[in-house]
Structures are given as C-alpha cells and as structure tokens.
Amino acid sequence: EAEVDDNVALLPGLDGRKMSKSYDNTIPLFVPKEELRKKIAAIVTDSRAPGEAKDTEGSALFQIYQAFATPEETATFAQAFANGIAWGDAKQTLFERIDQEIAPMRARYAELMANPAEVEHILRAGAEKARTQATPYMQQLRQAAGLRNLAVAAAATQAASGKTALPAFKQYREADGQFYFKLTASNGDVLLQSKGYNNPRDAAAAIAALKVQGAAALPGMAAQLEAIVDAAAVQQALETLQAAAD
C-alpha cells in the first residue's frame, strides 16, 4: 500500500504552484550541491523584510521544508517565521535540511551513473530474483487461461492416453554411496543429471521441486547439477510433466 504523509501529499513548486515538470518549477534532488542551492534560492516569497513576522500558511518554502523535517524541526522553523526570519536565511535553512537528507543518495547516484556496468549487474540480479519467483506463477496463469504450449499439451495428452511415453525422473544410488537423479526424455536420452547427494531425501526433494516449479527451480539448484546441454529440451520436458500432472 502507498504511504503518503498528509503533509506532503501535494508539494508546491518554486513558483508556488503545484510542483510539476510541466511547470518547470521542480527541485531536482540529485543535481550538484551548488545547483540545488540556486534552485532553492529561486523559491518565490513575498516582500516582507527581515524582522517582520511571516506566515507559514501558503508558504511554498515552509511546506517544502516540512516535507523533509521532523515535527520538532518544523515547529522550530515555524517559530522562526513568527520571529521574522529573513527570507535568505530561511532559504539557507531549507537548503541545509534538504542537502543533509539527500547528500548520501546524491553520492550513490553519481557513483552509479559513472559505473553503468554495476547498474547492469544490479538489474540482472533483480531480474533473476524476480524471474525465479514469477515463473511458477506465470506457468499456472498461462495454463489456467488456456495459453499452454500446444506441443507440450499434445505430448502430455498422448502420454496420458498411452500413445507415447512421458519424460521421467529416475533416482538411484551409485557405488560411491551417494544418491543421484536424472531426467530422461521419452526416448531415453538423458536431459538432466544431478551431482551426488549424501541423503536420498535431498535428491527426492530436488525432484519434487522440479516437478512443481519446472524450469524455475533450476537456478536454485545449479550447484548440484551437471552442465545442461540442451536447456530448451529440459524446459519442454518439465512443462510436459507439469501438463500431464494437471
């Protein structure tokens, strides 16, 4: 759920109107420090001189400050308005408060902009994380909506009617005492081969994950699998098993 503080639900811009790029009255937060200072200095104020009490109501400067400040800081700033703070001093106070908040973010932004390779790495890592979680759900949604792979569905139907064999998992124990599993195609070709497990339950759990999650489970168990020669064939075999189970 969105969390919007009532104090900042609508911010005024430099000219007092709603802050909007279309009005060209925004304060870009990640610009260099001195440019940020110039932007804040351009906030429109009235003609009241230093020493004259100033209203916080309707003041763009005060409302922007309030968006960054704590309730205690806001109360102190409001008192300064009542005491007749000079507009130049008020803008300096606003600049210092905003800069205090966003300086670390600005530094990180500059670091990332200077290193696009790191940005690409972060994006790929995020995409992989999202894909691992989303793929099983997307497969369920596609099947529920009737958007199944026609070749996979046909193979599963034929297998169910006894006309052709399904891909199959086989779990076994080798002479080294460890437990293995493999996924074979309907013609017996080995599509997927595991490395050894110390416990047969671990091998069985991996098979169960592949049956339920399909190809989405592969990244999480990559360290326990031999190199996959034909990823497309593995994915199709897993989809066939899932379609047959449905």
Salt bridges, closest charged atoms under 4 A:
ASP15 OD2 - ARG17 NE 2.85
GLU34 OE1 - ARG37 NE 3.11
ASP46 OD2 - ARG48 NE 3.20
ASP55 OD2 - ARG48 NH2 3.08
GLU73 OE1 - ARG97 NE 2.92
ASP99 OD2 - LYS33 NZ 3.61
ASP99 OD1 - ARG106 NH2 2.59
GLU101 OE1 - ARG97 NH1 3.16
GLU111 OE2 - ARG108 NH1 2.92
GLU118 OE2 - ARG108 NH2 2.92
GLU120 OE2 - ARG124 NE 2.93
GLU128 OE1 - ARG131 NH1 3.00
